Amino acid sequence: MSDEHWELTVKQPTSHDHEQQRLEELWRYSLRDASNDAQLDTLTQLVAHYFEVPTTLVSFVDQRCQWFKSRHGLDVTSTPLESSFCTHAINGPHAIFEVKDTHQDARFCHNPLVTQPPYVRYYAGAPLTTQDGFKLGTLCIIDTQPRRISSNKLAQLAVFAKHVIEHLELLRLRRLLAIVNSSGIGLWELDVDSKAFWRNNTQSRLLDHQGTCSTAETNYFYDAESQQRFDHAIMDAVRTRQTFSEDLRLNHSPLTSPQWVHINGVPLMTHGRVTQLVGTTQNITQLKEKEAYLARYVRIEQLINDLQATFIGNRQTQETFCHALEKLLIATESEAGFVGEVKYRDDGKTPYLKMHALTDIAWDTQQFSRFSANAPNDMAFTKLDSLFGHVMLHNQIVISNSPKSDPRAGGVPAGHPPLKSFLGLPAVDEHGHVIAVIGLANREQGYDAAFAQELEPLQQRLGQLITTYHLRQAQGEAQKRLEMAAKVFENSHNAIVIVNADFTIIDANPAFEAETGYSRDDIIGLTTAFLASPGHGLSLDDALQRCQYGDHWEGEVLNLCKNGDSLPENVSIAAVRDTTDAISHYVLVLTDLRRAKQQAQAIDRASRFDGLTGLPNRAYFLELLHKIMHSENSSGAGLAIVIIDLDRFSYANQQLGTAQGDQLLIDISHRLSHYLLGFVRKVGSQATVDARHAYHRLKATCQLFIACGDPATFFKPAKAAFYHIP
């Protein structure tokens, strides 16, 4: 039978066009491992016995030589390419390359392997061809005598070669499975008819299950809601023949963090029906925790914004704290809580906690009503040998995940709902005194220090807001400044940017586009370096570099708008880690500081100058007067103070209207500023002022109080007269 009888219809990459790919495929299958393979050694022995030849080889051909993964009847482990029979076999088009008598073949009669040991007279080699058509080497038989092997028997050599490839493929798949197992990816299979599950060790470990096989009845690893979605996903996959993907939460013990997995399922069909489902499972707990952290961060920031806007706008009521507590419970996944302000008894020493907001869920109604009615100063907590009392008295964060056995607890009021876990956070004023307490209770997974740290901005802001509120009660002027700040703050929106580990921007929200002028398409794929503004401000790149040493960083940076303007912003950076605990992304939350900086300047001016005339107000006058007196006293010079009281100013208001009266004040102020050329100057003994506006002419007269001489002798009467001007 001719050689053409053995041709196979497989892809035939030529050595010229695809040699590099063939070598890469060889390395992928062989790993360049020349050590003995017991199963291949058994196969080569079997082939030698079957063909009754002294030598059988599994030969791989690389760029330097041909080497033998398995050999029977040959001591050497490799031979040069120049003398290689197998090179001819893999470069030829036939399924089996046969040389019946090397002495009669011009290609090989002078080959060192023919003229010297092992004295090859007969050779037949079947290429080891992968599914992609790449020939890695051969399974070959060698004899020292010419042979005539029947075509039917010789065809078996190709079958044996296929077994070699199948063995190599199995080894490769086992390596891939080992890689999957080590990477934390679980594998599972479900037999649809029997409901039997098979899972690899990683899957069992992810689900905290002993064993790799079970029935559907034993596969309740997820909480009730997740289990229901998983069951529905399987039924839908069988019915629709479509793949599915779900995030599922595992069952977990109380006061422990929930574990999450992402599961994929693919239906496999036999004769047109789904008989098996296979899929993967991956632990996404860290991702879910980061998502939960980011969600809490956003909600808490919004809560802070709402509280600040309400306080700045002087709109705070009892409902303000109630709404804030409701949002805080949602953000922290807590069942109950309170927001209370530290007050003191009449003795000024005994503190108690006045409740601004308190969750009444699960209270005994009668006890709750009685407790509310008997509480001093509205609803108050006075029992200081308690968890919240420890917060007040020691200015410490209190974390208790077993309140019943906590010596700090001291019990709870009758009818109080069960207390399973508690977190108490102090809010302090600028002097470090506790002025408020935030209490949270009964979070399913409990509380820890890291969780408490997330609420630190709320602690700080609550203390600031309560302090500001009390200061505003004594300072009416501060109310206007805070209202202005509230309007600026209410109209602001946070920009969010997501970058990868190389600081390359992969997404940004519309607020970022509005703040910087860059569109999303402008910045995607760029690094944050392009936002750096010339100057001494910290750049986003600098901030990201600092965040590499931790999972969070917050501070002020200086960015650059598209139009070239500098953009100062407060940035809070959270690092997102993948399943290998490597940082894969950063989430940047930016707050535009331009308006805040401008507002600070405006508030400062409003506190010093009169809004109508633009002249320094009384407080600023006294401040400047003290400075001038200090300067005059030090130089020994004299000083004169003139206080002007306009005659019949109320009559002008009545006759001309308040607008004309205001204009009169403005005109007089402008003239005084023009003639005096300074805040305080020496003037002559007489002064007249003519104020003209529209069609009216007024002659304004005034009474003057003048004190001059030694500042040490006239300041007190001048100051007294100043404060007694009507």
Wavefront OBJ file of the C-alpha trace (Angstrom):
o trace
v 0.000 0.000 0.000
v 1.332 3.442 -0.933
v 2.352 6.090 1.581
v -0.521 8.275 0.427
v -2.867 5.814 2.130
v -1.758 7.162 5.532
v -2.472 10.863 4.975
v -4.594 12.518 7.674
v -6.872 15.522 7.197
v -5.351 17.695 9.964
v -3.915 21.185 9.895
v -0.357 21.098 8.609
v 1.664 24.121 9.706
v 4.854 24.380 7.737
v 8.127 24.680 9.556
v 8.764 28.016 7.847
v 5.471 29.761 8.564
v 4.498 28.248 11.908
v 7.663 26.865 13.459
v 7.602 29.362 16.338
v 4.004 28.468 17.101
v 4.860 24.766 16.934
v 7.711 25.265 19.397
v 5.471 27.218 21.764
v 2.921 24.407 21.593
v 5.680 21.877 22.307
v 6.818 23.821 25.366
v 3.225 24.121 26.550
v 2.698 20.368 26.383
v 6.149 19.182 27.488
v 7.245 21.983 29.857
v 10.754 21.035 28.629
v 10.582 18.212 31.167
v 12.819 15.312 30.074
v 12.267 13.256 33.219
v 10.772 9.769 32.945
v 7.036 9.357 32.578
v 5.965 5.949 33.890
v 2.801 5.781 31.784
v 4.665 6.670 28.587
v 7.368 4.133 29.464
v 4.671 1.470 29.745
v 3.277 2.509 26.382
v 6.659 2.401 24.600
v 7.274 -1.096 25.986
v 3.855 -2.168 24.735
v 4.577 -0.730 21.274
v 7.969 -2.495 21.144
v 6.355 -5.828 21.944
v 3.510 -5.241 19.520
v 5.810 -4.491 16.582
v 8.563 -6.848 17.783
v 11.261 -4.183 17.544
v 14.168 -3.530 19.921
v 13.687 0.247 20.155
v 10.646 2.503 20.658
v 10.837 6.229 21.329
v 8.567 9.149 22.200
v 10.588 11.899 20.556
v 10.117 15.671 20.775
v 11.760 17.951 18.188
v 12.740 21.436 19.356
v 14.980 24.143 17.863
v 18.229 22.537 19.101
v 17.812 18.763 18.984
v 15.406 15.909 19.231
v 15.021 14.554 22.773
v 13.258 11.540 24.112
v 10.512 11.829 26.708
v 10.264 8.048 26.813
v 12.619 5.460 25.339
v 12.781 1.674 25.188
v 15.947 -0.034 24.008
v 18.065 3.140 23.695
v 20.464 4.654 26.215
v 20.964 8.138 24.755
v 18.481 10.883 25.697
v 18.796 13.099 22.597
v 20.330 13.304 19.118
v 21.270 16.239 16.844
v 18.690 17.597 14.429
v 21.067 16.917 11.504
v 20.754 13.160 12.006
v 17.126 13.161 13.134
v 14.654 10.829 11.391
v 11.804 12.408 13.339
v 12.429 15.821 11.748
v 11.582 14.263 8.382
v 8.483 12.675 9.909
v 6.996 15.891 11.312
v 7.802 17.943 8.197
v 6.222 15.431 5.844
v 2.580 15.244 4.827
v 1.973 11.612 5.790
v 0.430 10.040 8.859
v 3.358 7.602 9.151
v 6.864 8.193 7.886
v 8.495 4.806 7.070
v 12.028 3.906 5.938
v 12.079 0.176 5.248
v 15.844 -0.108 4.661
v 18.122 2.811 5.451
v 20.986 1.293 3.436
v 18.850 1.567 0.340
v 17.687 5.140 1.047
v 19.965 7.900 -0.218
v 18.714 10.274 2.473
v 19.907 8.101 5.347
v 22.531 5.647 4.143
v 25.338 7.880 5.427
v 23.516 9.013 8.582
v 25.634 8.557 11.759
v 22.707 6.783 13.386
v 22.845 4.247 10.543
v 26.593 3.814 10.204
v 27.189 3.862 13.960
v 25.225 2.690 17.006
v 22.346 2.196 17.226
v 22.720 1.027 13.542
v 19.256 1.964 12.395
v 18.092 -0.168 9.414
v 14.351 0.298 9.819
v 12.379 3.375 10.996
v 8.691 4.185 11.209
v 7.372 7.296 12.955
v 3.823 8.566 13.592
v 3.722 12.322 14.256
v 2.356 13.462 17.640
v -0.204 15.929 16.302
v -2.225 18.222 18.583
v -5.837 19.183 17.997
v -4.582 22.432 16.462
v -2.482 20.518 13.929
v 0.959 21.146 15.406
v 3.400 18.206 15.266
v 5.390 18.036 18.486
v 7.472 14.999 17.602
v 6.844 11.322 16.907
v 6.149 7.928 18.359
v 8.671 5.870 16.423
v 9.850 2.248 16.163
v 13.441 1.309 15.192
v 15.016 -1.989 14.192
v 18.554 -3.021 13.298
v 17.236 -5.134 10.440
v 15.152 -4.230 7.379
v 11.449 -4.829 8.016
v 8.304 -5.382 6.027
v 5.362 -4.552 8.279
v 1.877 -4.863 6.875
v -0.054 -1.681 6.324
v -2.852 -2.744 8.651
v -0.444 -3.411 11.478
v 1.563 -0.268 10.782
v -1.641 1.753 11.023
v -1.740 0.829 14.691
v 1.318 3.036 15.243
v -0.832 6.116 14.532
v -3.365 4.862 17.074
v -0.628 4.522 19.681
v 0.570 8.041 18.787
v -2.931 9.333 19.426
v -2.811 7.726 22.893
v 0.436 9.608 23.574
v -1.220 12.909 22.636
v -4.234 12.071 24.792
v -1.884 11.373 27.701
v -0.073 14.686 27.156
v -3.411 16.508 26.900
v -4.557 14.880 30.145
v -1.378 16.034 31.888
v -1.952 19.558 30.587
v -5.552 19.552 31.795
v -4.432 18.324 35.201
v -1.968 21.191 35.371
v -4.720 23.614 34.426
v -6.967 22.116 37.096
v -4.174 22.516 39.641
v -3.802 26.147 38.560
v -7.540 26.666 38.933
v -7.489 25.076 42.378
v -4.550 27.180 43.517
v -6.150 30.354 42.160
v -9.187 29.913 44.371
v -11.691 29.071 41.638
v -14.136 26.320 42.469
v -15.447 23.868 39.858
v -18.758 22.045 40.080
v -20.941 19.707 38.049
v -24.612 18.838 38.425
v -26.236 15.772 36.930
v -29.713 17.000 36.049
v -31.499 13.651 36.328
v -29.979 12.392 39.590
v -29.425 15.851 41.132
v -25.928 14.685 42.107
v -23.306 17.372 42.605
v -19.579 17.018 42.092
v -17.203 19.729 43.221
v -13.451 20.164 43.414
v -11.640 20.794 46.682
v -11.659 24.556 46.158
v -15.439 24.538 45.701
v -15.830 22.499 48.885
v -13.560 24.897 50.725
v -15.455 27.923 49.442
v -18.747 26.418 50.595
v -17.231 25.052 53.828
v -18.417 21.581 52.836
v -16.703 18.267 53.545
v -16.416 15.977 50.515
v -16.628 16.424 46.771
v -19.958 14.685 46.021
v -23.467 15.215 47.341
v -27.092 15.288 46.316
v -29.202 18.361 45.718
v -30.862 17.940 49.127
v -27.532 18.573 50.885
v -26.538 21.660 48.894
v -28.108 24.349 51.073
v -24.962 26.390 51.522
v -26.537 29.803 50.876
v -28.886 31.977 52.872
v -32.580 31.678 52.088
v -32.757 34.435 49.473
v -29.570 33.350 47.695
v -30.595 29.680 47.784
v -33.890 30.555 46.132
v -32.123 32.504 43.372
v -29.648 29.642 42.855
v -32.440 27.054 42.544
v -34.331 29.252 40.080
v -31.158 29.865 38.054
v -30.577 26.107 37.698
v -34.176 25.451 36.657
v -34.069 28.295 34.129
v -30.757 27.058 32.711
v -32.211 23.572 32.171
v -35.365 25.007 30.631
v -33.851 27.757 28.448
v -30.439 26.148 27.789
v -28.852 29.479 28.720
v -25.887 30.163 30.976
v -26.408 31.956 34.280
v -24.376 34.081 36.671
v -25.272 34.981 40.264
v -23.746 36.595 43.357
v -24.770 34.455 46.329
v -24.358 34.924 50.064
v -23.323 31.895 52.114
v -24.875 30.892 55.395
v -22.867 32.317 58.269
v -22.922 32.439 62.038
v -24.274 35.482 63.899
v -21.814 38.325 64.538
v -19.567 37.117 61.715
v -19.066 38.805 58.385
v -21.058 37.255 55.520
v -19.145 35.414 52.827
v -20.031 35.914 49.156
v -19.373 33.835 46.035
v -19.893 34.523 42.356
v -21.188 31.441 40.554
v -21.416 30.746 36.801
v -23.300 27.843 35.253
v -23.227 26.415 31.721
v -25.699 23.766 30.483
v -24.369 20.750 28.562
v -26.679 18.901 26.211
v -26.934 15.304 25.053
v -29.263 14.438 22.175
v -30.927 17.834 22.337
v -31.635 17.967 26.091
v -29.716 19.409 29.008
v -28.253 16.548 31.009
v -25.556 18.328 32.977
v -24.665 21.749 34.331
v -21.050 22.745 34.922
v -19.684 25.940 36.312
v -17.224 27.885 38.418
v -17.396 29.558 41.804
v -15.223 32.436 42.992
v -14.947 34.094 46.391
v -16.004 37.729 46.016
v -16.249 38.533 49.725
v -13.570 41.211 49.522
v -15.265 42.794 46.536
v -18.592 42.790 48.333
v -16.976 44.240 51.432
v -15.426 46.990 49.313
v -18.770 47.606 47.642
v -20.451 47.729 51.056
v -17.726 50.059 52.319
v -18.169 52.362 49.332
v -21.956 52.279 49.720
v -21.611 53.112 53.413
v -19.129 55.855 52.588
v -21.482 57.451 50.066
v -24.485 57.191 52.389
v -22.580 58.563 55.361
v -21.180 61.414 53.260
v -24.704 62.198 52.085
v -25.907 62.043 55.674
v -23.155 64.444 56.718
v -24.041 66.731 53.824
v -27.718 66.710 54.785
v -26.942 67.368 58.426
v -24.550 70.156 57.576
v -27.006 71.758 55.170
v -29.745 71.607 57.785
v -27.572 73.072 60.527
v -26.073 75.738 58.323
v -29.563 76.712 57.188
v -30.697 76.820 60.830
v -33.511 74.401 60.024
v -32.648 71.704 62.551
v -35.559 70.212 64.479
v -36.189 67.006 66.362
v -37.071 65.414 63.022
v -33.610 66.307 61.697
v -31.984 63.825 64.053
v -34.711 61.225 63.503
v -34.202 61.300 59.728
v -30.426 61.253 60.196
v -30.686 58.203 62.456
v -32.869 56.381 59.927
v -30.267 56.986 57.197
v -27.432 55.995 59.542
v -29.124 52.687 60.398
v -29.504 51.896 56.700
v -25.898 52.844 55.952
v -24.505 50.736 58.812
v -26.950 47.807 58.529
v -27.888 48.277 62.181
v -31.249 47.393 63.707
v -31.425 50.142 66.318
v -29.619 53.238 67.508
v -29.754 56.687 69.017
v -28.281 60.173 68.705
v -27.974 61.988 72.021
v -26.477 65.214 73.305
v -24.537 65.401 76.562
v -26.245 67.720 79.043
v -25.593 68.515 82.685
v -27.800 68.761 85.741
v -28.274 72.017 87.591
v -25.123 71.323 89.569
v -23.159 71.604 86.312
v -21.245 68.403 87.078
v -23.609 65.445 86.650
v -23.970 64.530 82.954
v -26.870 62.796 81.288
v -27.702 62.017 77.674
v -30.583 63.894 76.111
v -32.014 61.887 73.241
v -32.546 63.730 69.969
v -33.411 60.482 68.160
v -34.032 56.972 69.470
v -35.180 53.828 67.706
v -38.299 52.458 69.342
v -38.377 49.250 67.271
v -39.212 46.124 69.325
v -39.650 48.089 72.569
v -42.435 47.009 74.873
v -44.987 49.748 74.075
v -46.110 50.303 77.658
v -42.546 50.419 79.003
v -41.411 52.729 76.200
v -44.248 55.172 76.920
v -43.510 55.101 80.646
v -39.803 55.580 80.028
v -40.496 58.546 77.732
v -42.889 60.171 80.197
v -40.546 59.899 83.189
v -37.334 60.943 81.392
v -36.023 64.357 82.570
v -35.718 67.143 79.987
v -37.664 65.197 77.370
v -36.172 61.741 76.771
v -32.880 61.223 78.571
v -30.549 58.428 79.681
v -29.144 58.996 83.143
v -27.717 55.555 83.975
v -23.992 56.073 83.531
v -22.895 52.546 84.515
v -23.736 51.465 80.970
v -22.127 51.158 77.580
v -23.176 54.647 76.492
v -22.119 55.978 79.911
v -18.643 54.530 79.343
v -18.498 56.492 76.080
v -19.495 59.718 77.858
v -17.285 59.400 80.912
v -14.140 58.046 79.245
v -14.366 59.648 75.810
v -13.763 56.249 74.209
v -15.276 54.284 71.369
v -17.115 51.308 72.854
v -17.412 48.097 70.824
v -19.299 45.223 72.410
v -20.388 42.141 70.495
v -21.540 40.338 73.633
v -23.241 42.994 75.807
v -24.714 40.441 78.218
v -21.252 39.456 79.426
v -19.640 42.887 79.038
v -18.809 44.339 82.482
v -19.326 47.851 81.114
v -22.950 47.206 80.114
v -24.764 47.451 83.459
v -28.043 46.200 82.004
v -30.771 47.921 79.957
v -34.135 49.493 80.905
v -37.121 47.183 81.337
v -38.855 46.459 78.048
v -35.738 47.385 76.035
v -35.265 45.299 72.867
v -32.588 42.535 73.027
v -29.088 43.979 72.734
v -26.901 41.633 70.653
v -24.109 44.053 69.722
v -23.348 47.706 70.400
v -21.153 50.476 69.017
v -20.852 53.785 70.865
v -19.100 56.768 69.284
v -18.268 60.017 71.116
v -18.544 63.372 69.343
v -16.325 66.041 70.876
v -15.962 69.810 70.682
v -12.807 71.731 69.870
v -11.597 71.271 73.443
v -11.943 67.495 73.333
v -15.023 67.375 75.593
v -17.734 64.847 74.785
v -20.820 66.751 73.683
v -22.778 63.993 71.905
v -22.946 60.214 71.568
v -23.936 58.098 68.574
v -25.141 54.611 69.472
v -25.727 51.709 67.079
v -26.961 48.237 67.941
v -27.663 44.788 66.563
v -25.684 44.709 63.329
v -25.875 41.150 62.036
v -22.104 40.711 61.753
v -21.282 42.851 64.781
v -18.892 45.801 64.959
v -15.119 46.191 64.919
v -12.513 48.944 65.034
v -12.276 49.247 61.247
v -16.027 49.723 61.005
v -15.942 52.363 63.732
v -13.185 54.205 61.875
v -15.474 54.533 58.845
v -17.826 56.597 61.005
v -15.101 58.922 62.260
v -16.068 61.709 59.801
v -19.622 61.578 61.156
v -18.318 61.797 64.736
v -16.227 64.822 63.881
v -18.938 66.553 61.892
v -21.622 65.933 64.496
v -19.410 67.477 67.168
v -18.677 70.424 64.927
v -22.326 70.925 64.045
v -23.560 70.817 67.610
v -20.783 73.195 68.678
v -21.615 75.510 65.808
v -25.305 75.375 66.675
v -24.664 76.506 70.244
v -22.296 79.226 69.111
v -24.888 80.475 66.662
v -27.442 80.834 69.423
v -25.193 83.528 70.940
v -24.006 84.984 67.643
v -26.785 85.988 65.286
v -24.370 87.246 62.680
v -22.894 83.755 62.292
v -26.317 82.572 61.111
v -26.044 84.495 57.852
v -22.579 83.171 57.169
v -23.668 79.607 57.798
v -26.718 80.030 55.559
v -24.489 81.236 52.758
v -22.182 78.268 53.305
v -25.221 75.961 53.312
v -26.368 77.200 49.902
v -22.906 76.669 48.470
v -22.719 73.216 50.018
v -26.235 72.119 48.975
v -25.475 72.914 45.338
v -22.203 70.980 45.319
v -21.822 67.393 44.040
v -18.944 64.987 44.548
v -16.970 63.864 41.509
v -15.967 60.189 41.344
v -13.059 58.806 39.293
v -12.007 55.161 38.979
v -8.443 54.295 37.991
v -6.588 51.012 37.669
v -3.441 49.991 39.525
v -1.322 51.937 37.026
v -3.329 55.136 37.752
v -4.958 54.934 34.304
v -8.460 56.406 34.298
v -11.109 53.864 33.340
v -14.236 55.803 34.284
v -15.496 59.135 35.645
v -18.933 60.498 36.520
v -20.717 63.597 35.112
v -19.826 65.676 38.179
v -16.154 65.260 37.277
v -16.904 66.428 33.728
v -18.752 69.467 35.083
v -15.959 70.385 37.504
v -12.972 69.944 35.182
v -14.429 70.579 31.732
v -13.036 67.258 30.459
v -15.479 64.845 28.880
v -15.376 61.167 29.741
v -14.026 60.350 26.277
v -11.216 62.887 26.794
v -9.782 61.147 29.843
v -10.481 57.421 29.487
v -7.148 55.657 29.011
v -5.081 58.574 30.342
v -3.218 58.532 33.628
v -4.060 61.010 36.355
v -0.751 62.796 35.733
v -2.377 65.051 33.124
v -4.526 66.629 35.859
v -1.499 67.905 37.807
v -1.530 71.698 38.196
v 1.727 73.683 38.116
v 2.562 74.889 41.586
v 3.209 73.541 45.034
v -0.068 71.696 45.549
v -0.267 67.933 45.995
v -1.294 66.162 42.753
v -3.603 63.177 42.332
v -0.574 61.086 41.370
v 1.084 62.029 44.675
v -2.070 61.116 46.586
v -2.363 57.760 44.782
v 1.278 56.988 45.533
v 0.557 57.530 49.228
v -2.523 55.332 49.067
v -0.370 52.421 47.830
v 0.796 51.929 51.419
v -2.740 51.588 52.752
v -6.299 51.109 51.567
v -7.429 54.696 52.164
v -6.055 58.225 51.950
v -7.758 61.597 52.273
v -6.442 65.100 51.786
v -6.339 68.156 49.523
v -4.937 68.077 45.983
v -4.505 70.679 43.254
v -5.864 69.673 39.843
v -6.023 71.440 36.498
v -9.224 72.151 34.577
v -9.405 71.781 30.825
v -9.400 75.568 30.444
v -6.167 75.834 32.413
v -7.688 76.933 35.743
v -6.401 75.419 38.946
v -8.909 73.240 40.754
v -8.303 72.642 44.495
v -10.195 69.571 45.647
v -10.485 67.341 48.671
v -9.932 63.744 47.601
v -10.783 60.567 49.475
v -9.129 57.504 47.911
v -10.204 53.917 48.578
v -8.143 51.034 47.207
v -10.055 48.063 45.731
v -8.349 44.680 45.924
v -8.902 41.603 43.768
v -9.131 37.991 44.916
v -5.335 37.787 45.171
v -5.353 40.761 47.590
v -3.539 42.901 45.015
v -4.767 46.438 44.371
v -6.682 46.392 41.098
v -8.425 49.773 41.206
v -8.673 52.994 43.152
v -11.926 54.889 43.750
v -11.393 58.650 44.087
v -14.177 60.804 45.553
v -13.424 64.490 44.940
v -15.040 67.578 46.436
v -14.525 70.947 44.722
v -12.968 73.357 47.240
v -13.051 76.493 45.100
v -16.379 77.725 46.412
v -15.481 76.816 49.974
v -12.265 78.855 49.754
v -14.114 81.802 48.182
v -16.877 81.522 50.772
v -14.387 81.662 53.621
v -13.097 84.981 52.309
v -16.641 86.333 51.957
v -17.580 85.252 55.488
v -14.489 86.945 56.883
v -15.394 90.230 55.161
v -19.038 90.009 56.271
v -17.897 89.694 59.872
v -15.765 92.871 59.651
v -17.606 95.355 57.403
v -21.074 96.846 57.349
v -23.138 95.416 54.514
v -24.723 98.761 53.555
v -21.914 101.291 53.741
v -18.899 99.086 53.312
v -17.302 100.690 56.408
v -15.776 98.615 59.200
v -18.435 97.464 61.668
v -18.326 98.155 65.381
v -16.484 94.949 66.296
v -13.838 95.548 63.666
v -13.611 99.204 64.746
v -12.781 98.158 68.282
v -10.228 95.691 66.990
v -8.519 98.336 64.862
v -8.804 100.885 67.676
v -6.955 98.559 70.025
v -4.224 98.094 67.436
v -3.915 101.848 66.797
v -3.853 102.666 70.481
v -1.161 100.095 71.040
v 0.808 101.655 68.192
v 0.208 105.244 69.405
v 1.130 104.378 72.986
v 4.341 102.794 71.874
v 5.303 105.850 69.804
v 4.218 108.475 72.361
v 2.005 110.310 69.840
v -1.434 111.677 70.627
v -4.756 110.397 69.362
v -8.194 111.857 68.604
v -11.484 110.028 68.140
v -14.509 111.609 66.449
v -17.958 110.012 66.854
v -20.646 111.433 64.506
v -24.366 111.237 65.277
v -26.602 112.400 62.375
v -29.415 114.763 63.373
v -33.009 113.890 62.455
v -31.999 110.782 60.537
v -35.307 109.071 61.372
v -37.145 112.084 59.887
v -35.207 111.662 56.630
v -36.219 108.033 56.527
v -39.879 108.949 57.062
v -39.952 111.763 54.502
v -37.832 110.224 51.752
v -38.205 106.534 52.438
v -35.727 103.980 53.686
v -34.084 103.703 50.254
v -33.206 107.427 50.318
v -32.132 107.115 53.944
v -29.862 104.242 53.071
v -28.437 106.232 50.188
v -27.801 109.142 52.549
v -25.745 106.871 54.778
v -23.896 105.512 51.765
v -23.106 109.002 50.432
v -21.923 110.250 53.834
v -19.791 107.140 54.253
v -18.217 107.623 50.843
v -17.485 111.302 51.533
v -15.957 110.556 54.918
v -13.826 107.814 53.379
v -12.755 110.250 50.613
v -11.866 113.183 52.886
v -10.402 111.278 55.807
v -8.219 109.055 53.577
v -7.991 106.463 56.295
v -9.764 104.860 59.168
v -8.645 107.434 61.804
v -7.111 110.844 60.944
v -6.784 114.226 62.600
v -9.391 116.677 61.203
v -10.188 120.401 61.622
v -12.520 121.784 64.234
v -15.400 122.067 61.747
v -16.877 119.650 59.197
v -19.919 119.960 56.962
v -21.421 117.298 54.712
v -23.700 117.918 51.733
v -25.500 114.735 50.551
v -27.219 114.850 47.119
v -29.242 112.052 45.554
v -31.709 112.074 42.639
v -33.905 115.215 42.846
v -33.571 115.793 46.575
v -31.058 117.996 48.346
v -30.443 117.457 52.025
v -28.280 119.388 54.380
v -27.249 116.882 56.999
v -26.111 118.225 60.342
v -24.571 116.172 63.088
v -23.307 116.117 66.622
v -19.657 115.312 67.186
v -17.938 113.836 70.178
v -14.201 114.463 70.061
v -11.706 113.064 72.492
v -8.030 113.776 72.093
v -4.814 113.878 74.012
v -3.111 111.093 75.868
v -4.693 107.751 74.827
v -4.235 106.460 78.354
v -6.550 109.192 79.735
v -9.261 109.579 77.115
v -9.848 106.017 75.841
v -12.191 105.010 78.652
v -14.582 108.010 78.283
v -14.349 107.724 74.490
v -15.207 104.062 74.640
v -18.043 104.757 77.094
v -19.464 107.482 74.856
v -19.144 105.182 71.842
v -21.257 102.494 73.470
v -23.900 104.997 74.650
v -24.636 106.490 71.248
v -28.338 105.792 70.574
l 1 2 3 4 5 6 7 8 9 10 11 12 13 14 15 16 17 18 19 20 21 22 23 24 25 26 27 28 29 30 31 32 33 34 35 36 37 38 39 40 41 42 43 44 45 46 47 48 49 50 51 52 53 54 55 56 57 58 59 60 61 62 63 64 65 66 67 68 69 70 71 72 73 74 75 76 77 78 79 80 81 82 83 84 85 86 87 88 89 90 91 92 93 94 95 96 97 98 99 100 101 102 103 104 105 106 107 108 109 110 111 112 113 114 115 116 117 118 119 120 121 122 123 124 125 126 127 128 129 130 131 132 133 134 135 136 137 138 139 140 141 142 143 144 145 146 147 148 149 150 151 152 153 154 155 156 157 158 159 160 161 162 163 164 165 166 167 168 169 170 171 172 173 174 175 176 177 178 179 180 181 182 183 184 185 186 187 188 189 190 191 192 193 194 195 196 197 198 199 200 201 202 203 204 205 206 207 208 209 210 211 212 213 214 215 216 217 218 219 220 221 222 223 224 225 226 227 228 229 230 231 232 233 234 235 236 237 238 239 240 241 242 243 244 245 246 247 248 249 250 251 252 253 254 255 256 257 258 259 260 261 262 263 264 265 266 267 268 269 270 271 272 273 274 275 276 277 278 279 280 281 282 283 284 285 286 287 288 289 290 291 292 293 294 295 296 297 298 299 300 301 302 303 304 305 306 307 308 309 310 311 312 313 314 315 316 317 318 319 320 321 322 323 324 325 326 327 328 329 330 331 332 333 334 335 336 337 338 339 340 341 342 343 344 345 346 347 348 349 350 351 352 353 354 355 356 357 358 359 360 361 362 363 364 365 366 367 368 369 370 371 372 373 374 375 376 377 378 379 380 381 382 383 384 385 386 387 388 389 390 391 392 393 394 395 396 397 398 399 400 401 402 403 404 405 406 407 408 409 410 411 412 413 414 415 416 417 418 419 420 421 422 423 424 425 426 427 428 429 430 431 432 433 434 435 436 437 438 439 440 441 442 443 444 445 446 447 448 449 450 451 452 453 454 455 456 457 458 459 460 461 462 463 464 465 466 467 468 469 470 471 472 473 474 475 476 477 478 479 480 481 482 483 484 485 486 487 488 489 490 491 492 493 494 495 496 497 498 499 500 501 502 503 504 505 506 507 508 509 510 511 512 513 514 515 516 517 518 519 520 521 522 523 524 525 526 527 528 529 530 531 532 533 534 535 536 537 538 539 540 541 542 543 544 545 546 547 548 549 550 551 552 553 554 555 556 557 558 559 560 561 562 563 564 565 566 567 568 569 570 571 572 573 574 575 576 577 578 579 580 581 582 583 584 585 586 587 588 589 590 591 592 593 594 595 596 597 598 599 600 601 602 603 604 605 606 607 608 609 610 611 612 613 614 615 616 617 618 619 620 621 622 623 624 625 626 627 628 629 630 631 632 633 634 635 636 637 638 639 640 641 642 643 644 645 646 647 648 649 650 651 652 653 654 655 656 657 658 659 660 661 662 663 664 665 666 667 668 669 670 671 672 673 674 675 676 677 678 679 680 681 682 683 684 685 686 687 688 689 690 691 692 693 694 695 696 697 698 699 700 701 702 703 704 705 706 707 708 709 710 711 712 713 714 715 716 717 718 719 720 721 722 723 724 725 726
